[in-house]
Amino acid sequence: MKIIYTKTFKKSLLKLDKNIQIRIIEKLELFYKIEDSIYDLNLDIKKLQPKEKWIFRFRVGKYRILFMYFNWIIKILDVDNRDSIYM
């Protein structure tokens, strides 16, 4: 599995509080360690509506991490507060 971080994700992550950054990084590490993590119920991963065909999200407290999953490639798109991420 290949993992790609977008510039948007990196910028958004750096804008967050250090404690939140650490929690997000820990959750991402867990995400990478679990084989077939897309289907792991402990990570609270949800597929976005059908119009967003390959885009999923997972939750870290009140923050959401959006990612694209296609052909064994994970592209981490963005991270933000749950109120702002879907706009």
C-alpha positions as CSV (number, residue, x, y, z in Angstrom):
1,M,0.0,0.0,0.0
2,K,1.3,3.4,-1.0
3,I,0.5,6.6,1.0
4,I,0.6,10.1,-0.4
5,Y,0.2,13.3,1.6
6,T,-1.2,16.3,-0.2
7,K,0.2,19.8,0.4
8,T,-3.3,20.8,1.7
9,F,-3.1,18.2,4.4
10,K,0.4,19.2,5.5
11,K,-0.6,22.8,5.7
12,S,-3.8,22.1,7.6
13,L,-2.0,19.8,10.0
14,L,0.6,22.4,10.9
15,K,-2.1,25.0,11.6
16,L,-3.5,22.8,14.4
17,D,-2.6,22.8,18.1
18,K,0.4,20.5,18.9
19,N,-1.7,18.1,21.0
20,I,-4.1,17.6,18.2
21,Q,-1.3,17.1,15.7
22,I,0.1,14.3,17.9
23,R,-3.3,12.6,18.2
24,I,-3.8,12.8,14.4
25,I,-0.3,11.4,13.7
26,E,-0.9,8.6,16.2
27,K,-4.2,7.7,14.5
28,L,-2.5,7.8,11.1
29,E,0.2,5.4,12.3
30,L,-2.5,3.0,13.6
31,F,-4.3,3.3,10.3
32,Y,-1.1,2.3,8.4
33,K,-0.4,-0.7,10.7
34,I,-3.7,-2.4,10.4
35,E,-4.0,-4.5,7.2
36,D,-7.4,-3.7,5.5
37,S,-7.7,-0.8,7.8
38,I,-10.4,0.7,5.5
39,Y,-12.7,-1.9,7.0
40,D,-11.6,-1.6,10.7
41,L,-14.5,-0.6,12.9
42,N,-12.2,0.8,15.6
43,L,-11.0,3.6,13.3
44,D,-14.5,4.8,12.6
45,I,-14.0,5.1,8.8
46,K,-16.9,6.1,6.7
47,K,-17.3,6.4,2.9
48,L,-18.6,9.8,1.8
49,Q,-21.7,10.0,-0.2
50,P,-21.8,8.3,-3.6
51,K,-20.9,11.4,-5.5
52,E,-17.5,11.2,-3.8
53,K,-16.7,7.8,-5.2
54,W,-13.4,7.0,-3.6
55,I,-13.3,9.4,-0.7
56,F,-13.5,8.3,2.9
57,R,-13.0,10.0,6.2
58,F,-12.0,9.0,9.7
59,R,-12.4,10.7,13.0
60,V,-10.0,12.0,15.6
61,G,-12.1,13.6,18.2
62,K,-13.8,16.6,16.6
63,Y,-11.5,16.5,13.6
64,R,-11.9,14.6,10.4
65,I,-9.2,13.3,8.0
66,L,-10.3,13.0,4.4
67,F,-8.5,10.5,2.2
68,M,-8.9,8.9,-1.2
69,Y,-8.4,5.1,-1.5
70,F,-8.1,3.5,-4.9
71,N,-6.0,0.6,-6.2
72,W,-4.0,0.2,-2.9
73,I,-3.0,3.9,-2.9
74,I,-4.1,6.1,0.0
75,K,-4.0,9.8,-0.7
76,I,-4.4,11.8,2.5
77,L,-6.3,14.9,1.3
78,D,-7.1,17.2,4.3
79,V,-7.7,17.5,8.0
80,D,-10.0,20.0,9.7
81,N,-12.7,20.5,12.3
82,R,-15.8,18.5,11.5
83,D,-17.8,21.7,11.0
84,S,-15.4,23.0,8.3
85,I,-14.1,20.0,6.5
86,Y,-17.1,19.2,4.3
87,M,-17.6,22.7,2.9
